[in-house]
Amino acid sequence: MSTQVEAMAGPVLQVQGLQVAYAGNRALDLAALKVGRGEVVGVVGANGAGKSTLVNALAGWSRGDPRVSGEVTLDGTRIDSWVPHERIRAGLALVPEGRLVFGRMSVEENLSTAFVPPAGPGRRVYSREEIYDLFPRLKERCQHLGSQLSGGERQMLGIGRALMMGPQLLLLDEPSIGLAPMLVAQVLGTMRTLAGQGLSILLVEQNVRAAIEVVDRLVLLERGRVVLEGPAAQMGNDPRIAQAYLGAHA
Amino acid sequence: MNLTQQIINGLVLGHAYALVAIGWTLLLGVARLVNFGHGQMYMVGAFVTWWAVAQAGVSYVLAVPIAMGVGAVFGLVMQRVMLKATFEKNLVSIMIMTLGFGYVMHGAAALVFGSTGQILETSLSLHEVNMGDLWFTGQDAAIVIAAIALFVALKWVLDGTRIGRLVRMVAEDPKLAQLAGVNVRRVYYGVFAFEGATVAFAAGMVAPRTPILTSMGFEEVIMTFVVVVFGGIGSVKGSYFAGVALGLFTALFGALVSPAYTTAAAFLVLIALLVLRPGGLTSGAAGAH
């Protein structure tokens, strides 16, 4: 019991010396990163800064063929040698960018799990009904195929499927990409609701203005390295963030 | 010539084609893999069944499951060896490796079983049904029933069960399936074991129709390939209808025109179809369905 309490007290995710290279080119060189329980951390940066590379490497997953090294600890357990589905089952869910739903399966079929997720301290397993409550739009379209959904609906479906696996930590890769501003606010707003229910979230976003509204802490990546890190409120005032991404002219 | 008799022959032959092809349908639909050792796996399945019945004195009903077990093990071993190439979708390597496995199986079977032809007799193949001028054996009826049952069962498992859903996830997007928590490697193993077991089952059912030789397999692999492509790659329903259509075509063309040119004619039809409907009979999205 005491070890469980200790584990509960520590951060849900701890990363040390994470390096990723594609065909010899270093895409990420991260000295350290932590995500606390119930914390929403935003990772921002320009195209090619290594944001997607980071969340994919945490899940041990990629559509490419990267070389990854470094320590990844989830809830006190080293997971960096695990294959993707083992990490997923341990409670680290990734909603990738791009192809994120099964196009030939209905919404309802997409919202079913490949395994029985263990509910436990820090792991809330959402039911399909709870997902429909969270995203009523999905309920309306439950018999549609994944390929028939709009970009926003796909995002909701991808997030919904991840939540049904009872994640401790949700990794989201550019959920706002290609969405109308109203939907961006809705999808990102949901993140606050989820964090309120105890979920930890690492959110990769290019839309800094939207991200800053929902995250607790912001990490700025440039060329694969962390160049700035701090509470969202302060970061919004940092001239580097303001200049680079909010379009302000200093 | 008795047309009804030819249609019966065609239906039996067609269900035999479909039965032999069912494992490859799933293999191609799910793993996007080919197995040019398929015909030799059929040969091994036939010989294991024959050996169990004629040499070990096991009943036919038990001999077929034994052959299926051996087939599943062959499938698993092949997949183990080719796992890396499978994940990399390295089709050229896989083609050559499976072709190689076929030759190894051929050689090994010749060593073990000798090169003389054998007859696999079952109580069903000796049981003849005569209706007027029409004639078929109990084995023929069993082939048709078994093929229909297996295709219906596969379709049901794919569409209606949890395992089927996992298989369809891997078929559509193996990378995304990993993120849904699917053990993709295990699904690949399962599909190969299924292929090995079902082709051995098909051999146990179909081989009693003809003498068996360790040199056979080429005809089976070619016909399987035709059925699978003709049916629309990965389509379970399509493979069934393609198998039956090919059987009917072969029987009728053989009776009405000439048996010598049946295969050539079948390929002409296939080429024409591929030009007109590149997706096969049930054109649409590829993948297990």
Interface residues (C-beta under 8 A of the other chain):
Chain A: A59 W61 R63 V83 P84 H85 I88 R89 A93 L94 P96 R99 L100 V101 F102 G103 R104 M105 E109 S112 T113 A114 F115 P117 R161 M165
Chain B: R162 R165 L166 R168 M169 E172 D173 K175 L176 A177 Q178 L179 A180 G181 V182 N183 V184 A285 G287 H289
